[in-house]
Amino acid sequence: MRKIIVILIGTLLLLSCKTTQIKNSGITTSLLGVVYDKKSNPVQNAIITITNTQGVVIKSVNTDIDGKFLIPELTFGSYLVGVSGDNFLDTTVDLDHYDIESILIIRLQSFSDLIYLLEEELKEKENSMALKTIEKLNKIDKKDIYFNYLKAIYLIKTDNKEEAINILKELKSGNYKYVDLLLEDLKDDKEVN
């Protein structure tokens, strides 16, 4: 029994040393990846940025028409992979690059997916979740008219009517009927209170 334990410990030590050698070997291989949206559509022209553990950008590439990207000659190691695309929420993922055959698959949340999510959260009165979604949407396009309209509705539901009125007044210059109707409702509500 002691012999088996000693052999197992020896084997584990050898494997541990081998893993350390691989991590510090300086071996380079290509990293292949694909970027999709929530509905599995490829995201074209997303910017992929590879950053090492010291925060230094190693490589940056764009995805092709099929959402694919290739980082040639990436040394084995740990990295952060930043992904950004037009009308998508920027995403960062940790990457331990120690395998020559791995493919990195990344899914991004689009602005329209987040708008739909916000609509559902407001409908279901999930205000804390709605606030988190608003924060994400602010990072993508804080000037979008419909987003600001939904943000005003959130503010009304959370008793921040003055801030909601300010947002709606900014939108009013665009001559949107739904904004006028909501402002009228708030005006009537204010007169009652």
C-alpha positions as CSV (number, residue, x, y, z in Angstrom):
1,M,0.0,0.0,0.0
2,R,2.9,2.4,0.9
3,K,4.5,1.6,-2.5
4,I,1.3,2.6,-4.4
5,I,1.0,5.9,-2.4
6,V,4.7,6.7,-3.1
7,I,4.2,5.9,-6.8
8,L,1.1,8.1,-7.0
9,I,2.8,11.0,-5.2
10,G,5.8,10.7,-7.6
11,T,3.5,10.6,-10.6
12,L,1.7,13.7,-9.4
13,L,5.0,15.5,-8.8
14,L,6.1,14.7,-12.3
15,L,2.9,15.9,-13.8
16,S,3.0,19.1,-11.8
17,C,6.6,19.7,-13.0
18,K,5.5,19.0,-16.6
19,T,2.6,21.5,-16.4
20,T,4.9,24.2,-15.0
21,Q,7.4,23.4,-17.9
22,I,4.5,23.8,-20.4
23,K,3.4,27.1,-18.9
24,N,6.9,28.6,-18.9
25,S,8.0,26.9,-22.1
26,G,7.6,29.9,-24.5
27,I,5.6,27.7,-26.9
28,T,3.5,29.7,-29.3
29,T,0.4,28.6,-31.1
30,S,-2.4,30.3,-32.9
31,L,-5.6,31.1,-31.1
32,L,-8.8,30.7,-33.2
33,G,-12.0,32.2,-32.0
34,V,-15.5,33.1,-33.0
35,V,-17.8,35.9,-31.8
36,Y,-21.5,35.4,-31.9
37,D,-24.5,37.4,-30.7
38,K,-27.2,35.9,-28.4
39,K,-29.0,34.4,-31.4
40,S,-25.8,32.7,-32.7
41,N,-25.4,35.2,-35.5
42,P,-21.7,35.9,-36.3
43,V,-20.5,39.4,-35.2
44,Q,-18.5,41.0,-38.0
45,N,-15.8,43.5,-37.4
46,A,-15.7,43.0,-33.6
47,I,-12.4,44.2,-32.2
48,I,-10.5,41.5,-30.3
49,T,-7.8,42.7,-27.9
50,I,-5.4,40.3,-26.2
51,T,-3.9,41.7,-23.0
52,N,-1.3,40.0,-20.8
53,T,-1.5,39.7,-17.0
54,Q,0.6,42.9,-16.6
55,G,-2.0,44.9,-18.6
56,V,0.1,45.2,-21.8
57,V,-1.8,44.8,-25.1
58,I,-0.2,41.9,-27.0
59,K,-2.3,41.8,-30.1
60,S,-5.5,43.3,-31.6
61,V,-7.5,41.9,-34.5
62,N,-10.9,42.2,-36.1
63,T,-13.4,39.4,-36.7
64,D,-14.2,38.5,-40.3
65,I,-17.6,38.3,-42.0
66,D,-18.2,34.9,-40.2
67,G,-17.3,36.3,-36.8
68,K,-14.0,34.4,-36.8
69,F,-10.6,35.7,-35.7
70,L,-7.1,34.3,-35.6
71,I,-4.3,35.4,-33.3
72,P,-1.1,33.9,-34.7
73,E,1.9,33.0,-32.5
74,L,0.4,33.6,-29.1
75,T,2.7,32.3,-26.4
76,F,1.2,29.9,-23.9
77,G,0.0,31.9,-20.9
78,S,-2.9,33.7,-19.2
79,Y,-4.6,36.6,-20.9
80,L,-7.6,38.8,-20.9
81,V,-9.5,38.9,-24.1
82,G,-11.5,42.1,-24.7
83,V,-14.2,42.1,-27.3
84,S,-16.1,45.2,-28.6
85,G,-18.4,45.7,-31.5
86,D,-20.8,48.4,-32.7
87,N,-24.1,48.2,-30.8
88,F,-22.8,45.4,-28.5
89,L,-21.9,45.5,-24.9
90,D,-18.1,45.3,-24.5
91,T,-17.0,42.0,-22.9
92,T,-13.8,40.7,-21.3
93,V,-13.0,37.1,-20.7
94,D,-10.1,35.3,-19.0
95,L,-8.1,33.0,-21.2
96,D,-5.6,30.3,-20.1
97,H,-3.9,29.6,-23.4
98,Y,-2.2,26.2,-22.9
99,D,-3.9,24.1,-25.6
100,I,-3.0,24.0,-29.2
101,E,-6.4,22.8,-30.3
102,S,-8.8,25.1,-28.5
103,I,-11.3,27.5,-30.0
104,L,-12.5,30.5,-28.1
105,I,-16.2,31.1,-28.5
106,I,-17.6,34.4,-27.2
107,R,-21.2,35.6,-27.1
108,L,-22.0,39.3,-27.0
109,Q,-25.2,41.1,-25.9
110,S,-26.5,43.4,-28.5
111,F,-28.2,46.8,-27.8
112,S,-31.5,45.4,-29.2
113,D,-31.4,42.4,-26.9
114,L,-30.8,44.6,-23.9
115,I,-33.7,46.9,-25.0
116,Y,-36.0,43.9,-25.1
117,L,-34.7,42.8,-21.7
118,L,-35.4,46.2,-20.3
119,E,-38.9,46.3,-21.7
120,E,-39.6,42.9,-20.0
121,E,-38.1,44.0,-16.7
122,L,-40.2,47.1,-16.7
123,K,-43.3,45.1,-17.5
124,E,-42.6,42.7,-14.7
125,K,-41.7,45.5,-12.3
126,E,-38.2,44.1,-11.7
127,N,-36.7,47.5,-10.9
128,S,-33.4,46.3,-9.6
129,M,-32.7,44.2,-12.7
130,A,-33.9,47.1,-14.9
131,L,-31.4,49.4,-13.3
132,K,-28.6,46.9,-14.1
133,T,-29.8,46.7,-17.7
134,I,-29.9,50.5,-18.0
135,E,-26.3,50.7,-16.8
136,K,-25.3,48.2,-19.6
137,L,-27.3,50.1,-22.2
138,N,-25.6,53.4,-21.1
139,K,-22.3,51.9,-22.0
140,I,-23.4,51.2,-25.6
141,D,-25.6,54.2,-26.7
142,K,-26.8,56.6,-24.0
143,K,-28.3,58.9,-26.7
144,D,-30.7,56.4,-28.2
145,I,-34.2,57.9,-28.1
146,Y,-36.2,54.8,-27.3
147,F,-33.7,53.8,-24.6
148,N,-34.1,57.2,-23.0
149,Y,-37.8,56.9,-23.2
150,L,-37.6,53.5,-21.4
151,K,-35.2,55.0,-18.8
152,A,-37.8,57.8,-18.1
153,I,-40.4,55.1,-17.5
154,Y,-38.0,53.4,-15.1
155,L,-37.5,56.7,-13.3
156,I,-41.2,57.2,-13.0
157,K,-41.7,53.7,-11.6
158,T,-39.0,54.4,-9.0
159,D,-40.5,57.8,-8.0
160,N,-37.8,59.9,-9.7
161,K,-40.4,61.9,-11.7
162,E,-38.4,65.2,-11.9
163,E,-35.5,63.4,-13.6
164,A,-37.9,61.5,-15.9
165,I,-39.5,64.9,-16.9
166,N,-36.0,66.3,-17.7
167,I,-35.2,63.3,-20.0
168,L,-38.6,63.5,-21.7
169,K,-38.3,67.3,-22.3
170,E,-35.0,66.6,-24.1
171,L,-36.7,64.0,-26.2
172,K,-39.7,66.3,-26.9
173,S,-37.7,68.3,-29.4
174,G,-37.8,65.3,-31.6
175,N,-41.6,65.6,-31.9
176,Y,-42.4,62.0,-30.7
177,K,-46.1,61.5,-29.8
178,Y,-45.4,58.9,-27.2
179,V,-43.1,61.4,-25.4
180,D,-45.8,64.1,-25.5
181,L,-48.4,61.6,-24.1
182,L,-46.2,60.6,-21.2
183,L,-45.3,64.2,-20.4
184,E,-49.1,65.0,-20.3
185,D,-49.7,62.1,-18.0
186,L,-47.0,63.3,-15.6
187,K,-48.3,66.9,-15.8
188,D,-51.8,65.6,-14.9
189,D,-50.4,63.4,-12.1
190,K,-48.5,66.4,-10.7
191,E,-51.6,68.6,-10.7
192,V,-53.5,65.9,-8.8
193,N,-50.8,65.6,-6.1
